Amino acid sequence: MPKDNFIRLQFDGFTSSQNNNKTMKSDKYQVTPKAEYSSMDEVVYEYMNNFDTLMEKVEDVVKNNPQIFHPQCPNDGNSYAAVTVPIKMGDGYSVYFGTFWPEKEGAIAVIPIKRFRLKGSKSQNKLGIIVPENCGDESLAVFTEDFLQKVDGLPDCNEGLFFFLSCHSGLLSAHGKDVRWLFDEGMAIGQVFDGFYYFDEFTDTIKFPMGNLTTKEIKNLEMKMWKL
């Protein structure tokens, strides 16, 4: 079913507190997280080396908190794209859980995020994963605080829904060190780094259309992306 047929919903799987995760594993990360970082490359290195340990902690949270799998969606015959509030995992890591209800009841997507601050900056950036449709492969991407605030302020979107839905859609186009990524809610503008993308600008003057596109339509869309 196309994503635009789903009603978007965010819910708190931990009804008393978003930090009500029981018996989380206390395994130490391979790379010790820091309060601030000298570069984004340092954050990416940490994230990649700590990913397996982070996912073990996430699995432990899921096993001990089955309520995550029961989003508070009305049984009204509608279809929902439901995502939890961010579950804090400590050391700047958090995770969203998303599902399509009731079509994929019990099938939960895990979206791990790393929040970080660079030395000399007060802004909190976030590192996550995007999977543009024209690429197919997962890519790491850093989003600035300003970028995510703009996404969070959209009428039918917020940060959780962005990481759950938008980050698995769209068209990515890179020219040299410049990159543009068109997704269902707008377009991200940024730069290509070694091993990740960096997005600090957002516009909703153009959006990735739903439905199957022909090769010609994709080329025309890409031309429009670079005219903005």
C-alpha positions as CSV (number, residue, x, y, z in Angstrom):
1,M,0.0,0.0,0.0
2,P,1.4,3.5,-0.9
3,K,2.7,5.5,2.1
4,D,0.3,8.3,1.4
5,N,-2.6,6.0,2.2
6,F,-1.4,5.7,5.8
7,I,-2.4,8.1,8.6
8,R,0.7,9.2,10.4
9,L,0.8,8.8,14.1
10,Q,3.4,9.0,16.9
11,F,2.8,7.2,20.2
12,D,4.5,6.6,23.5
13,G,5.1,2.9,23.9
14,F,6.2,3.5,27.4
15,T,3.0,4.9,28.9
16,S,4.5,6.1,32.2
17,S,7.8,7.4,30.9
18,Q,9.9,7.2,27.7
19,N,12.8,5.9,29.8
20,N,10.8,3.1,31.4
21,N,13.0,0.5,29.6
22,K,13.7,-2.4,31.9
23,T,16.9,-4.4,32.3
24,M,18.8,-2.7,29.5
25,K,22.1,-4.4,28.9
26,S,25.1,-2.5,30.4
27,D,27.6,-3.7,27.8
28,K,30.3,-1.2,27.1
29,Y,30.7,0.3,23.7
30,Q,33.8,-0.5,21.7
31,V,34.5,3.2,21.2
32,T,33.8,5.4,24.3
33,P,31.2,8.1,23.5
34,K,32.2,11.7,24.2
35,A,30.4,14.8,25.4
36,E,31.6,16.7,22.3
37,Y,33.6,15.8,19.2
38,S,36.3,17.4,17.1
39,S,34.8,16.4,13.8
40,M,31.9,14.6,12.2
41,D,34.2,11.9,11.0
42,E,34.9,11.0,14.6
43,V,31.2,10.6,15.3
44,V,30.7,8.4,12.2
45,Y,33.7,6.2,13.3
46,E,32.1,5.8,16.8
47,Y,28.7,5.1,15.5
48,M,29.9,2.4,13.1
49,N,32.0,0.6,15.7
50,N,29.3,0.8,18.4
51,F,26.4,-0.2,16.1
52,D,26.4,-3.9,17.0
53,T,26.5,-3.2,20.7
54,L,23.8,-0.6,20.4
55,M,21.5,-3.1,18.6
56,E,22.1,-5.7,21.3
57,K,20.9,-3.1,23.8
58,V,17.9,-2.4,21.6
59,E,17.0,-6.1,21.4
60,D,17.1,-6.3,25.2
61,V,14.7,-3.3,25.5
62,V,12.3,-4.9,23.0
63,K,12.3,-8.3,24.8
64,N,11.6,-6.6,28.2
65,N,9.1,-4.0,27.0
66,P,6.5,-5.8,24.8
67,Q,4.2,-2.8,24.9
68,I,6.4,-1.3,22.2
69,F,4.7,-3.7,19.8
70,H,1.2,-2.4,20.6
71,P,0.9,1.1,19.2
72,Q,-2.2,3.0,20.4
73,C,-3.9,3.0,17.0
74,P,-7.7,3.1,16.8
75,N,-9.4,0.0,15.4
76,D,-11.3,2.1,12.9
77,G,-10.5,0.3,9.6
78,N,-7.8,2.9,8.7
79,S,-4.1,2.2,8.1
80,Y,-1.5,3.9,10.2
81,A,2.2,4.6,10.0
82,A,3.0,4.6,13.7
83,V,6.3,5.5,15.3
84,T,7.3,5.7,19.0
85,V,8.8,8.7,20.8
86,P,12.6,8.5,20.9
87,I,13.7,5.9,23.5
88,K,16.9,7.1,25.2
89,M,19.7,4.5,25.1
90,G,22.3,6.6,26.9
91,D,25.6,8.2,25.7
92,G,23.8,10.3,23.0
93,Y,22.1,7.3,21.4
94,S,18.4,6.9,21.0
95,V,16.1,4.7,19.0
96,Y,12.7,5.0,17.3
97,F,10.5,2.0,16.7
98,G,8.1,2.2,13.7
99,T,5.4,0.0,12.2
100,F,2.6,-0.1,9.7
101,W,-0.7,-0.9,11.6
102,P,-2.5,-3.2,11.2
103,E,-0.9,-4.4,7.9
104,K,2.4,-5.3,9.5
105,E,1.3,-5.8,13.1
106,G,4.3,-7.3,15.0
107,A,6.9,-6.2,12.4
108,I,8.9,-3.4,14.0
109,A,11.4,-1.2,12.3
110,V,14.4,-0.1,14.4
111,I,15.8,3.4,13.8
112,P,19.0,4.1,15.8
113,I,20.1,7.7,16.1
114,K,23.2,9.4,17.5
115,R,22.9,12.9,18.9
116,F,26.2,14.8,19.1
117,R,27.7,18.3,19.5
118,L,30.9,19.5,17.9
119,K,33.5,21.4,19.9
120,G,32.8,25.1,19.9
121,S,29.1,24.7,18.9
122,K,25.9,24.7,20.9
123,S,23.9,22.9,18.2
124,Q,22.9,19.2,18.6
125,N,23.3,17.4,15.3
126,K,21.9,13.9,14.7
127,L,23.4,11.0,12.7
128,G,21.1,8.4,11.2
129,I,20.6,6.3,8.1
130,I,18.9,7.1,4.8
131,V,17.9,4.7,2.0
132,P,16.9,6.8,-1.1
133,E,14.9,4.7,-3.6
134,N,17.3,5.4,-6.5
135,C,20.3,4.1,-4.5
136,G,18.9,1.1,-2.6
137,D,21.8,1.0,-0.2
138,E,21.9,2.4,3.3
139,S,24.0,5.6,3.7
140,L,24.9,7.5,6.9
141,A,23.7,11.0,7.1
142,V,24.2,13.9,9.5
143,F,21.3,16.4,10.0
144,T,21.8,19.7,11.7
145,E,19.5,20.8,14.5
146,D,18.1,23.6,12.3
147,F,17.2,21.1,9.6
148,L,15.4,18.8,11.9
149,Q,13.5,21.7,13.6
150,K,12.1,22.6,10.2
151,V,11.1,19.0,9.5
152,D,9.6,18.7,12.9
153,G,7.4,21.8,12.3
154,L,5.7,20.4,9.1
155,P,2.0,19.7,9.4
156,D,2.0,15.9,8.9
157,C,5.6,15.1,10.0
158,N,7.9,15.1,12.9
159,E,11.4,13.9,13.6
160,G,10.3,10.3,14.3
161,L,8.2,10.0,11.2
162,F,10.9,11.6,9.2
163,F,13.5,9.0,10.2
164,F,10.9,6.1,9.8
165,L,9.3,7.1,6.5
166,S,11.1,9.8,4.7
167,C,14.5,8.4,5.1
168,H,13.5,5.3,3.1
169,S,12.2,7.2,0.1
170,G,13.2,9.7,-2.6
171,L,15.8,10.6,-5.1
172,L,19.4,11.4,-4.2
173,S,21.6,13.3,-6.6
174,A,25.3,14.4,-6.1
175,H,27.4,16.7,-8.2
176,G,31.0,16.8,-6.9
177,K,30.8,17.7,-3.2
178,D,27.3,19.0,-3.4
179,V,24.3,16.7,-2.8
180,R,20.5,17.1,-2.9
181,W,18.1,14.5,-1.6
182,L,14.4,14.8,-2.6
183,F,12.0,13.0,-0.3
184,D,8.2,12.9,0.4
185,E,8.2,16.1,2.6
186,G,10.7,18.3,0.7
187,M,14.4,18.5,-0.3
188,A,17.6,18.3,1.8
189,I,20.6,20.2,0.6
190,G,24.1,19.5,1.8
191,Q,27.5,18.1,1.1
192,V,29.2,14.8,0.4
193,F,31.8,13.6,2.9
194,D,33.9,10.5,3.0
195,G,31.5,7.8,4.1
196,F,28.4,10.0,4.9
197,Y,26.3,12.9,3.8
198,Y,25.8,16.2,5.6
199,F,22.5,18.1,5.3
200,D,22.0,21.6,6.7
201,E,19.4,23.1,4.5
202,F,15.7,22.2,3.9
203,T,13.0,23.4,1.5
204,D,9.5,22.2,0.9
205,T,9.1,24.0,-2.4
206,I,9.6,20.7,-4.1
207,K,8.7,17.2,-3.0
208,F,9.2,13.6,-4.2
209,P,6.0,12.5,-5.9
210,M,4.3,9.2,-4.9
211,G,3.9,6.5,-7.5
212,N,6.1,4.9,-10.1
213,L,8.2,7.3,-12.2
214,T,9.5,6.8,-15.7
215,T,13.2,7.3,-16.4
216,K,12.3,10.6,-18.2
217,E,10.3,11.8,-15.3
218,I,13.2,11.1,-12.9
219,K,15.6,13.0,-15.1
220,N,13.2,16.0,-15.3
221,L,12.8,15.9,-11.5
222,E,16.5,15.8,-11.0
223,M,16.9,18.9,-13.2
224,K,14.3,20.7,-11.1
225,M,16.2,19.8,-7.9
226,W,19.4,21.6,-9.1
227,K,17.6,24.7,-10.3
228,L,16.5,25.6,-6.7
